[in-house]
Amino acid sequence: MPPRTTLVWLAVFAVIVLLGTRGSGLLGRNEDERLDASVTGRVVRVIDGDTIRVRLDDPVESRTVRYIGVDTPETVAPGEPVQCFGKAASDFNKRLVAGKPVRLVLGRERRDRYGRLLAYVAVEGGPLVEDELLRRGYARTLTIPPNDDRAAHFRVLERRARAGNVGLWGACPAGQ
């Protein structure tokens, strides 16, 4: 095959590959770019105190969502024991969000290293979930830039819960 023909076929192949992978993330495009900064859905499963599964309204699909700015004691970490107040945090999260419509405000960084969508979560007509977890002592703050818009506010809520020995701050040794 002449060199020019080979180059033409390589160019055609490259175009086909580019078109075929568009939106798959192989070209550096974030598959979540199609999501608005704020989306709605319904909680279909509570995984633990800071992670839920949400059926989004648009696009209609299910996503695992990790709350931004908070960390609750572990209950489902493989090979790890359930941490102090972990079951209580998970149960509270279930009462707060299970089966309810929610609004997700996505972080600047939209996914964590486990592929979970990162969002601030509010129950429709209700409070920001992260605020309630911190206020009632079910969580501690977890600040990971660039998703740190509400970090100062969250620290205030944690300090108040800790000072009042609320939730895990009163139940667990040294707030574990």
N, C-alpha and C positions, 0 to 999 in steps of 0.2 A: 504494500500500500504506500503510495507517495506520502511524503511528510506533511504536505498541506491537507490531504484527506484525513490523516491521523489527527491533526490539530482540530479539524472541523468536527470529527466524531467526539473528541475529548470535550470540546466546547458544548456540543449537544448533550453529552452525558452530564456535564457539570450543571447545565440549566435544568435538566430533569431532576437531578439530585436536589438542587436548591428548591425547586418547586415542590418536590415530594416531602421535604423536611420542614417546609415553612410552618412556623408556629409550634414545632415539636421541641424547641429548646436547643436544637443542635446548632443553630446559627447565633446563639447568644440571646435569643428572644425569650422573654419570660412568659410561660404559658398563662400566667395570671394577669398579664397586661390587659386581657379582654374583660377582666372584672373591674367594675367601678371601685372607687375608693371606699364606698359604702354600699353594702349589699344586704339583702334581707333573706331570711330563711326560717326553718323550724328545726329545733333540736330534736334529733332522732335517737341519740344515744349520749349518755354521759359516761365518759371513759374513766375519769378520775376527777380530782378537785380542780384541775386547771386545763382540762382537755375535753372537748366535746366533738360529736359528729353532727354536722348540720346539713340538711337538705336545702340547698340554695333555691331561691325563686327564679333567678335569671343570671346565668344559665341554670337550667334545671339539672342539678347534679349534687352528689353528696361530697362533702369535704370534711376532713379532720381539722379542727381548729384548736390552736393553743392560745390561751389568753396571754396578752402582752402585759408585762410589768409585774406579774405575780408568780409565786411558786408555792404550791401546797405540798404538804408531806406526801411522800410516795406511797402508792397502794398497789401499783401494777408493774413496777420496774422488774424486769426479768432477773431472777437470781438474788433479789434484794428482799429483805423482810419489810412488812408494812411498817411505816414509820409512825411515831407517836402523833396522834390526832389526824392521821391520814384518812382513816375510815370516816371520821366525823366530817372532814373537809369534803370528801367525795359525796357523802350523804347530803350535806348542806347544798352542794352544787346541784345535785339531783332535784332537791325540793325547789331550788331557785329557777332552774332552766328546763328541766325535762319536759319534752313535748310542747314547749312554748315557742311562739314566734320571737325571733331576735333580729337585731340589726348589728351587723359586723362593720366596724370601721377598721379597714386594713392598715397595717403598719407600712412604713416606707420600705422596709424589708418585709416582703410578703410571705416568705417561707423560712422555716428553720431548717437545721441540718437533717432533720428526720422527714422533711417534705410536708410538714403540717403548715396550714395557713395560719398566719399570725394576725390576730385582730383584738381590738377592744370590743367587748360584747355587751350589748344592752338588751334586756328583756323588753319587749314591746310594752310601752306604757309604764315601764319600771326603771329600776336603777341600773347603773353600770355594774356589771357582775364583779369586776375587779375591785371596785369600791366596797361592795358588800363583803367580799372575802377578806379584805384587809381590815375593815371596820370591826368585823365580828371575830377576828383573830384566827381565821382559817388559813391564812396565807401570810407570807412575808414578801417583801418587795424583791424584784429581780429586774435590774436595769441592764438592758443590752442595746447599745446604740446600733443603728440609728432610731430604733423604736423606743425613744425615751421622752416623748412629748409630755407625759403625765407623771414622770418620775418624782418630781418634787412633791406633787399632791399625794402620790402614793406613799412617800416616806412619812408625810405628816400623819396619814391614817394609820400606818404601822406603828409609829411612835406612840400614838394615843392608845392603841390596843395593847401595846407592850406595857405602857405605864399603868394601865388599868388591869393588867394580868388577865386580859380577855382571851378566851379560846386557848390556842396552843401556848400562848405566853404564860398562862397560869397552870396549864395541865402537863406540860412537858418540861423535863429538866433543861434548863438554860435555853428554852425556846426552840428545842430541836425540831 
